[in-house]
Amino acid sequence: LAYVQSKEYQELMANNRIYEQASHDLITNKNRLHKAVQLTFPEIEHLLANPRGKNYWSIALRFPHPDIVLETKEADIIDFLKGLTGIGKKRANDITQSLIRLAKVACPAVKKNSAHIRGLKMAINNILSAEEECQTALQEMAKLAPKRDLEILTSIPGIGKNTALRIISELGDIRRFNNPSQLNAFVGVDPQVYESGNLTAHLSISKRGTAIGRKVLYLAINQIQSAKKVGNPCHIADYYEKRKRSSETASHKKAAIASIHKLLRTIFALIK
């Protein structure tokens, strides 16, 4: 009899696809924001140490042009900054002084009423919306994912909760597979085989199944490698290094694909 997985896995996959789409939109709109800022207020990217978080986006949305900064009272800027997450009175005052200084030396390419300002604001609103969708999707996946499977995946060094949730969402219920080869074929990392007469050649991976699943597993291998560098060894990371040493011409991609095979076999064994 066929093993039928529960409907919760369909919801998990749907949420992961929303997360993937929102992540794509996030990257696209970040690039659009950077392009717009170069025309309206390029100096604002030097205001904070990390010009990426929600605070930076909120500041850029409120002050997209240096003229707007210079027209706003210093006390009003401080009050606005104190309303942001993690910014107290002293830090708000320091940021305000830096913002005013940058506005005075800024050389914008457009005026404050330019259409580029609208484009900048649209990009920031899209970023905030995509960020919220990503968090919502992860929260929904956390509610639906089997707790035991999540514990097993997060026990692998380098795989965090978010990555584990995305792996479960894409692979579905591992128990419906009879062996690791079926799981490899489902993901599309099984090798293609060409046979003609007495010739048998192994080609590249088949790339059947879920492309997003392959992407998440490739990301997981990179995270496992990073974890080993900071003192969290794993047999999968050791296998990756062994494949890299076995051939001078072995690329990172080939070694990573081989490591994905090893990771899938490990996941299959632990869950089954």
C-alpha positions in Angstrom: 0.0 0.0 0.0 1.2 3.5 -0.8 2.2 5.7 2.1 0.1 8.9 2.0 1.5 11.9 3.8 -0.8 14.2 5.7 -2.2 17.5 4.3 0.0 19.5 6.7 2.9 18.9 4.4 1.1 20.6 1.5 0.6 23.6 3.7 4.3 23.5 4.6 5.3 23.5 1.0 2.9 26.3 0.2 4.4 28.4 3.0 7.9 27.7 1.8 7.0 28.8 -1.7 5.7 32.0 -0.3 8.9 32.4 1.6 11.0 31.8 -1.5 9.0 34.3 -3.5 9.2 36.9 -0.8 12.9 36.4 -0.5 13.3 37.0 -4.2 11.2 40.1 -4.0 13.3 41.3 -1.0 16.6 41.0 -3.0 15.0 42.7 -6.1 13.7 45.6 -4.1 17.0 46.0 -2.1 18.8 46.4 -5.4 16.2 49.0 -6.6 16.5 50.9 -3.3 20.3 51.1 -3.6 20.0 52.3 -7.2 17.5 55.0 -6.2 19.5 56.1 -3.1 22.5 56.8 -5.4 20.4 59.5 -7.1 18.5 60.9 -4.1 20.7 60.8 -1.0 23.8 58.5 -1.5 25.4 59.7 1.7 22.7 58.2 3.9 24.2 54.7 3.3 27.0 55.8 5.6 24.7 56.8 8.4 24.5 53.3 10.1 27.1 50.6 10.4 24.7 48.2 8.6 22.6 49.9 5.9 20.2 47.1 5.7 18.0 46.6 8.8 14.5 47.9 9.5 15.9 51.0 11.2 17.8 52.0 8.1 14.8 51.5 5.8 12.6 53.5 8.1 15.1 56.4 8.2 15.5 56.3 4.4 11.7 56.3 4.0 11.3 59.3 6.3 14.3 61.2 4.9 14.9 60.2 1.3 16.4 63.5 0.3 19.0 65.8 2.1 16.7 68.8 1.7 14.0 67.1 3.7 16.6 66.6 6.5 17.6 70.2 6.5 14.0 71.4 6.5 13.1 69.3 9.5 13.7 70.5 13.1 16.4 68.7 15.0 14.1 67.9 17.8 11.6 66.3 15.4 14.3 64.1 13.9 15.4 63.0 17.4 11.8 62.2 18.4 11.4 60.1 15.2 14.6 58.2 15.8 13.6 57.4 19.4 10.5 55.7 18.1 12.6 53.1 16.3 13.6 49.8 17.8 16.8 49.8 20.0 17.5 53.5 19.7 17.6 55.5 22.9 17.9 59.2 23.6 21.7 59.4 23.3 22.0 57.3 20.2 19.1 59.2 18.6 21.0 62.5 19.2 24.2 61.0 17.7 22.4 59.7 14.6 20.6 63.0 14.2 23.9 65.0 14.2 25.4 62.5 11.7 22.3 62.7 9.5 22.4 66.6 9.4 26.2 66.5 8.7 25.7 64.1 5.8 22.8 66.2 4.5 24.9 69.3 4.4 27.7 67.7 2.3 25.3 65.7 0.1 25.2 66.1 -3.7 21.9 64.6 -4.9 21.4 64.2 -8.6 17.6 64.9 -8.4 15.4 67.3 -6.5 13.2 66.4 -3.6 10.0 66.3 -5.7 11.5 63.9 -8.3 9.8 60.7 -9.3 12.9 58.9 -8.0 11.7 59.7 -4.5 8.5 57.9 -5.1 10.4 54.9 -6.6 12.6 54.8 -3.5 9.6 54.9 -1.1 7.9 52.1 -3.2 11.0 49.9 -2.9 11.2 50.4 0.9 7.5 49.6 1.3 8.0 46.5 -0.8 11.0 45.5 1.3 9.1 45.9 4.6 6.2 43.9 3.1 8.4 41.1 1.9 10.3 40.9 5.2 7.0 40.6 7.0 5.8 37.8 4.6 9.1 35.9 5.2 8.6 36.0 9.0 4.9 35.0 8.7 5.7 32.1 6.5 8.4 30.8 8.9 6.0 31.1 11.8 3.4 29.1 10.0 5.9 26.5 9.1 7.1 26.2 12.7 3.5 25.5 13.8 3.0 22.8 11.1 6.4 21.0 11.1 6.7 17.7 13.1 8.6 18.5 16.2 10.6 15.3 16.2 11.7 15.8 12.6 12.7 19.4 13.4 14.8 18.3 16.4 16.6 15.7 14.2 17.5 18.2 11.5 18.6 20.9 13.9 20.8 18.4 15.6 23.0 18.4 12.5 25.8 21.1 13.1 25.2 24.1 10.8 21.5 23.6 10.2 19.5 26.1 12.0 15.7 26.2 12.7 14.8 28.2 9.6 16.8 25.9 7.2 15.4 22.8 8.9 11.9 24.1 8.4 12.5 24.8 4.7 14.0 21.3 4.2 11.0 19.6 5.8 8.7 21.7 3.7 10.3 20.8 0.5 11.1 17.1 1.2 7.7 16.4 2.8 7.2 13.2 4.9 10.5 11.3 4.5 8.7 8.1 5.7 7.0 7.7 2.3 10.3 6.8 0.7 11.6 3.2 0.8 15.3 4.0 0.4 17.6 7.0 0.0 17.8 6.6 -3.8 14.1 7.4 -4.1 14.7 10.6 -2.0 17.7 11.6 -4.2 15.5 11.1 -7.3 12.7 13.1 -5.7 15.0 16.1 -5.1 16.7 15.6 -8.5 20.3 15.0 -7.5 20.4 11.5 -8.9 22.9 11.1 -11.8 21.6 10.7 -15.4 22.8 7.6 -17.1 23.3 7.3 -20.9 23.4 3.8 -22.3 24.1 2.9 -25.9 25.2 -0.7 -26.8 28.2 -1.5 -24.5 28.6 2.2 -23.5 27.4 3.4 -20.2 28.1 7.0 -19.3 27.1 8.9 -16.1 26.1 12.5 -16.9 25.2 15.4 -14.7 22.4 15.3 -12.1 18.8 14.8 -13.5 17.4 18.0 -11.9 14.0 16.5 -11.6 11.7 17.3 -8.8 11.9 20.5 -6.8 14.5 23.1 -7.7 13.8 25.0 -4.5 14.6 21.8 -2.6 18.0 21.5 -4.3 18.6 25.2 -3.5 17.8 24.8 0.2 20.0 21.6 0.5 22.9 23.4 -1.3 22.5 26.2 1.2 22.5 23.7 4.1 25.9 22.2 2.8 27.4 25.7 2.8 26.1 26.3 6.4 27.6 22.9 7.5 30.9 23.9 6.1 30.8 27.3 7.9 29.9 25.6 11.1 33.0 23.3 10.9 35.2 26.4 10.5 34.0 27.8 13.9 34.4 24.5 15.8 31.3 22.5 15.1 32.5 19.5 13.1 30.2 17.1 11.2 30.8 14.0 9.2 29.1 15.6 6.2 31.7 18.5 6.3 34.5 15.9 6.5 33.0 14.1 3.5 33.0 17.4 1.6 36.6 18.0 2.3 37.5 14.4 1.3 35.8 14.8 -2.1 37.6 18.1 -2.6 41.0 16.4 -1.8 40.3 13.3 -4.0 40.5 15.3 -7.2 42.5 18.5 -7.9 39.8 19.5 -10.5 36.8 18.9 -8.2 34.9 22.1 -8.0 32.9 23.3 -5.0 29.6 22.5 -6.8 30.6 18.9 -7.5 31.7 18.3 -3.9 28.5 20.0 -2.6 26.3 17.8 -4.8 28.1 14.7 -3.4 27.6 16.1 0.1 23.9 16.6 -0.5 23.7 12.8 -1.3 25.4 12.2 2.1 23.1 14.6 3.9 20.0 13.1 2.4 21.1 9.6 3.4 21.8 10.8 6.9 18.3 12.6 7.2 16.6 9.4 5.8 18.3 7.1 8.3 17.7 9.4 11.3 14.0 10.0 10.5 13.1 6.4 9.4 
